[in-house]
């Protein structure tokens, strides 16, 4: 299926946001059930799964590496630029999720 690139950017942002929020909150629930401090564990999960949210949002690492290789070796700079924007958007979604978790838990205070 050939979607416009702008929709891929929105998908990457919200997938990273959802993975980070969902993983942190469900992990916090598991921590609560095992007797760990809830808010502290949610904040810890948020910082530890940030990279996995980015990887999940860009669809794995092999496609990205292949696109970079194709861009560098075949001179297709458009692919490099698109992958860079996709990674940057996924990082923005993960950062937004981490900010929301920090505001929710107030662990930085």
C-alpha positions in Angstrom: 0.0 0.0 0.0 1.4 3.3 -1.0 0.5 6.0 1.5 1.6 9.7 1.4 4.7 10.4 3.4 2.9 12.9 5.7 0.7 10.1 7.0 3.8 8.0 7.8 5.1 11.0 9.9 1.8 11.2 11.9 1.8 7.4 12.4 5.4 7.4 13.6 4.7 10.2 16.1 1.6 8.6 17.6 3.0 5.1 17.6 6.0 6.2 19.6 3.7 8.2 21.9 1.4 5.3 22.4 4.2 2.7 23.0 5.8 4.9 25.6 2.6 5.8 27.4 1.1 2.3 27.2 4.3 0.6 28.2 4.9 2.9 31.1 1.4 2.7 32.5 1.0 -1.1 32.1 4.5 -1.6 33.6 3.5 0.7 36.5 0.4 -1.5 37.0 2.7 -4.6 37.2 4.9 -2.8 39.6 1.9 -1.8 41.8 0.8 -5.5 41.8 4.2 -6.6 43.0 4.4 -4.0 45.7 6.8 -1.5 44.1 6.3 2.3 44.3 3.9 3.1 41.4 4.9 6.6 40.3 8.7 5.9 40.6 8.4 2.8 38.5 6.3 4.5 35.9 8.9 7.2 35.6 11.7 4.6 35.4 9.9 2.6 32.7 9.3 5.8 30.7 13.0 6.5 30.5 14.0 3.0 29.8 11.6 2.2 27.0 12.1 5.4 25.0 14.5 3.9 22.5 12.1 0.9 22.0 9.2 3.3 21.3 11.3 5.0 18.5 12.3 1.6 17.0 8.7 0.4 17.1 7.5 3.7 15.4 10.0 3.5 12.5 9.1 -0.1 11.8 12.3 -1.8 12.9 15.9 -0.9 12.1 16.6 -3.0 9.0 14.4 -0.9 6.7 15.9 2.3 7.9 19.4 1.0 7.4 18.6 -0.2 3.9 17.1 3.2 3.1 20.3 4.9 4.3 22.4 2.5 2.3 20.4 3.1 -0.8 20.6 6.8 -0.3 24.3 6.8 0.2 25.4 4.3 -2.4 22.9 5.0 -5.1 22.8 8.8 -4.6 19.1 8.9 -3.6 19.3 11.7 -1.1 15.5 11.9 -0.9 15.3 8.6 0.9 17.9 9.7 3.5 15.9 12.9 4.1 12.7 11.0 4.5 14.2 8.5 6.9 15.8 11.3 8.9 12.4 13.0 9.2 10.7 9.8 10.2 13.3 9.2 13.0 13.0 12.8 14.1 9.2 12.5 14.3 9.4 9.3 16.2 11.8 10.9 18.7 9.3 13.8 19.1 6.5 11.3 19.9 8.7 9.5 22.5 9.8 12.8 24.0 6.2 14.0 24.2 5.2 10.8 26.0 8.2 11.1 28.4 7.1 14.7 29.2 3.5 13.6 29.9 4.8 10.8 32.2 7.1 13.3 34.0 4.2 15.7 34.5 1.9 12.9 35.7 4.4 11.4 38.1 6.2 14.6 39.3 9.3 12.5 39.9 11.6 15.3 38.7 10.7 17.5 41.6 
